[in-house]
Amino acid sequence: MGEKQHIMIVEDSEITLYKLKAILIRLGYAVTAYDRPGTALEWLKEKNEIPDLIISDVVMPGMDGFAFIKQIRSDEKTKQIPVILLTSQTDLKDKVAGLEAGADDYLSKTVSPTELELRVKALLTRSQSENISLSQSASKTFTVFSLRGGVGTTSIAVNLSIAISQLLGIETCLWDMALSSSQCALMLNLKPKNTPVSLAEWPETAIEESLLRTMILDHETGIKLLPAPQFFEEADLINKQIIDLVWPPLQMIAPYIIVDAGNHFTDPVISILERSDAILLLLAPELASVNAAYQAVRIFEEMGFDRKKILPVVNEIFPRSSLTTEKIAEGLKMEIFAIIPFDTINFVRAINQGIPYLMLAPKSSVSTSISKMAYKLTAARKED
């Protein structure tokens, strides 16, 4: 199968089988397809090669999808293969039964090509990540930054954290370093009690992970928030020394750290930017924002940052703009990493209700764009 990732489909409907196979081949996967689970099991036992992922129907003649998964999980050779169950049923009992049988995900037969692509990539990426010991590998840090306010750095940081958590099935940590306008806790409807400002006069050169955990808030989406100071006048107490204290134990808490770095160059923010694996440079499609992004890139280069880790992201905060993505890329002399479509109404609703956008409108084009950005980031950093 060469270097292509290999997916097995087990589906008795000829039409559904053809549709899935066509989509997956177009996406660059090698595909093995069977219309009977028994035949698929025979192939798995006879071949030395095992697929990277299996997509199976639930209702099939001879053996249903639940029994098929149990056979997969009972064999030492195949028990680690991620499995997606595909069905026309939407009953919660069926989903629970599938997950109890050992399925990793559950999709409707009417799934769109885009959602199928994202869910397949998510499971493949998660499967590849499971063998990595988090205690032996440093976290990856993605920092969202802009030199112009009002372009949505906090919204993107919050929802990117959730997207990575959902994509990989892991906990991610969101660090609120937008000290002049910290809003992460508000957007997640969380109430901080203890923050890193308590380390302002810390006498030692290090802190225990257990102490840092007392400052971290858990959110139902699977992300952890390290909040900013509760009061504006405390912002100046967060300095580079605190960053140095927080950084080592934070690396042990979650495999991915997303930082909302706000829109000002300060010593602590610069310290985080220097250590980041990628900087998502957020801008809106208007001239002042593009100019601010250009100035930020210039400063990054003067600091000696690797240009490859600076990733411009256009957030379309207006319904229409005369500045196209092509013009913005030409002005920055950089490729645009991602585009977030216009949806001010739902972004405002999310903020007002304290519900992250990805939970409020999970099927929207914005959520899809953020999920794709999460995949591009995690896949690219895994290859580094």
Residue pairs with C-beta under 8 A, 6 or more apart in sequence:
1 30
1 49
2 30
4 28
4 29
4 30
5 29
5 30
5 52
5 53
5 124
6 29
6 30
6 31
6 32
6 49
6 51
6 52
6 53
7 24
7 29
7 30
7 31
7 32
7 51
7 52
7 53
7 54
7 55
7 120
8 31
8 32
8 33
8 34
8 40
8 44
8 51
8 53
8 54
8 55
9 17
9 20
9 21
9 24
9 31
9 32
9 33
9 34
9 54
9 55
9 56
10 33
10 34
10 35
10 36
10 37
10 40
10 54
10 55
10 56
10 57
10 60
10 65
10 68
11 17
11 20
11 33
11 35
11 55
11 56
11 57
11 60
11 86
12 35
12 36
12 57
12 59
12 60
12 61
13 57
13 109
14 35
16 57
16 86
16 109
17 33
17 35
20 33
20 55
20 86
20 116
21 31
21 33
23 113
23 116
23 117
24 31
24 116
24 120
25 31
27 117
27 120
29 120
32 43
32 51
34 40
34 43
36 60
36 61
36 62
36 63
37 56
37 60
37 62
37 63
37 65
37 67
37 68
37 71
38 62
38 63
40 54
40 68
41 68
41 71
41 72
44 50
44 72
44 75
44 77
44 78
45 75
45 77
50 77
50 78
50 81
51 81
52 81
52 82
52 124
52 127
53 81
53 82
53 83
53 84
53 120
53 123
53 124
53 127
54 72
54 81
54 82
54 83
54 84
55 83
55 84
55 86
55 120
56 65
56 68
56 69
56 83
56 84
56 85
56 86
57 65
57 85
57 86
57 87
58 64
58 65
58 66
58 85
58 86
58 87
58 89
58 94
58 98
59 65
59 87
59 88
59 89
60 68
63 71
65 85
65 86
65 87
65 98
65 101
65 103
66 97
66 98
66 101
67 101
69 83
69 85
69 98
69 101
69 102
69 103
70 101
70 102
72 78
72 79
72 81
72 83
72 102
73 79
73 101
73 102
80 127
82 104
82 105
82 123
82 124
82 126
82 127
83 102
83 103
83 104
83 105
84 103
84 104
84 105
84 106
84 107
84 119
84 120
84 123
85 98
85 103
85 105
85 106
85 107
86 107
86 108
86 109
86 111
87 94
87 98
87 106
87 107
87 108
87 109
88 108
88 109
88 110
90 108
95 106
98 106
99 106
104 123
104 126
105 119
105 122
105 123
107 115
107 116
107 119
111 119
114 368
115 368
118 167
118 368
118 371
118 372
118 375
121 167
121 375
121 379
122 166
122 167
122 168
122 169
122 375
125 167
125 168
125 375
125 378
125 379
125 382
126 167
126 168
126 169
126 170
128 382
129 168
129 170
129 255
129 382
132 255
134 252
134 254
134 255
135 252
137 255
138 251
139 173
139 250
139 251
139 252
139 253
139 254
139 255
139 256
139 257
140 255
140 256
140 257
140 277
140 278
140 378
140 381
141 256
141 257
141 258
141 259
141 272
141 275
141 276
141 277
141 278
142 160
142 256
142 257
142 258
142 259
142 276
142 277
142 278
142 279
142 280
142 377
143 258
143 259
143 261
143 272
143 273
143 276
143 278
143 279
143 280
144 153
144 154
144 156
144 157
144 160
144 258
144 259
144 260
144 261
144 280
144 282
145 153
145 261
145 262
145 263
145 269
145 273
145 279
145 280
145 281
145 282
145 296
146 153
146 262
146 263
146 281
146 282
146 283
146 289
146 292
146 293
146 296
147 263
147 264
147 265
147 292
147 293
147 295
147 296
148 263
148 283
148 284
148 288
148 289
148 292
148 293
149 181
149 263
150 284
150 317
151 263
151 282
151 283
151 284
151 289
151 315
151 317
152 282
152 284
152 315
152 317
152 340
152 347
153 178
153 260
153 261
153 262
153 263
153 282
154 176
154 178
154 181
154 183
154 184
154 187
154 260
155 187
155 347
155 350
155 351
155 357
156 280
156 282
156 313
156 315
156 340
156 370
157 174
157 184
157 258
157 259
157 260
158 174
158 184
158 187
158 188
158 260
158 356
158 357
159 356
159 357
159 358
159 367
159 370
160 258
160 280
160 370
160 373
160 374
160 377
161 172
161 173
161 174
161 223
161 256
161 258
162 172
162 221
162 222
162 223
162 356
162 358
162 359
163 358
163 367
163 370
163 371
163 373
163 374
164 170
164 172
164 256
164 258
164 374
164 377
164 378
165 171
165 172
165 221
165 222
165 223
166 221
166 222
166 358
166 371
167 371
167 374
167 375
167 378
168 255
168 256
168 378
170 222
170 254
170 255
170 256
171 222
171 223
171 224
171 254
172 222
172 223
172 224
172 254
172 255
172 256
172 257
172 258
173 216
173 223
173 224
173 225
173 226
173 250
173 253
173 254
173 256
173 257
173 258
174 184
174 223
174 224
174 225
174 226
174 257
174 258
174 259
174 260
175 225
175 226
175 250
175 257
175 258
175 259
175 260
175 272
176 182
176 183
176 184
176 185
176 225
176 226
176 227
176 228
176 260
177 228
177 238
177 259
177 260
177 261
177 262
177 268
177 269
177 272
178 184
178 228
178 260
178 261
178 262
178 263
179 228
179 229
179 235
179 238
179 262
179 266
179 268
180 232
180 235
180 262
180 263
180 264
181 262
182 227
182 228
182 229
182 235
182 260
182 262
183 351
184 225
184 227
184 228
184 260
185 191
185 192
185 217
185 225
185 227
185 228
186 351
186 354
187 350
187 351
187 354
187 356
188 217
188 219
188 223
188 225
188 354
188 356
189 354
189 355
190 217
190 219
190 225
190 227
191 217
192 215
192 217
192 225
192 227
192 228
192 230
194 214
194 215
195 215
195 227
195 228
195 229
195 230
195 234
196 215
196 226
196 229
196 238
196 242
196 245
196 246
197 229
197 234
197 237
197 238
197 242
198 215
199 207
199 242
199 245
199 246
200 237
200 238
200 239
200 242
202 241
202 242
202 245
205 244
205 245
206 245
206 248
207 245
207 246
207 249
208 249
209 249
209 252
209 253
211 249
212 226
212 246
212 249
212 250
212 253
213 253
215 226
215 227
216 224
216 225
216 226
216 253
217 224
217 225
217 227
218 224
218 225
219 225
221 356
221 358
221 359
224 253
224 254
226 246
226 250
228 235
228 238
229 235
229 237
229 238
238 268
239 267
239 268
240 267
240 268
240 271
242 268
243 268
243 271
243 272
244 271
247 275
250 257
251 257
256 378
259 272
259 276
261 269
261 272
261 273
262 269
265 299
270 303
273 279
273 300
273 305
274 303
274 305
276 309
277 309
277 381
277 384
278 309
278 311
278 377
278 380
278 381
279 300
279 305
279 309
279 310
279 311
280 311
280 313
280 337
280 338
281 293
281 296
281 297
281 310
281 311
281 312
281 313
282 313
282 315
283 289
283 290
283 292
283 293
283 312
283 313
283 314
283 315
283 328
284 314
284 315
284 316
284 317
284 318
285 314
285 316
285 317
285 318
285 321
285 323
285 324
285 325
285 328
286 318
286 321
286 323
287 323
290 323
290 328
290 331
290 332
293 312
293 332
294 331
294 332
297 307
297 310
297 332
297 334
300 307
300 310
301 307
307 334
310 334
311 337
311 338
312 328
312 329
312 332
312 334
312 335
312 336
312 337
313 336
313 337
313 338
313 339
313 340
313 373
314 325
314 328
314 336
314 338
314 339
314 340
315 340
316 339
316 340
316 341
316 342
317 342
317 344
318 342
319 342
319 344
325 336
325 339
328 336
329 335
329 336
337 373
337 376
338 369
338 372
338 373
338 376
339 369
340 366
340 369
340 370
341 365
341 366
341 369
343 361
343 364
343 365
343 366
346 357
346 360
346 361
346 364
346 366
347 357
347 366
349 355
349 360
350 356
350 357
350 359
350 360
350 361
353 360
357 366
357 367
357 370
358 367
358 370
358 371
361 367
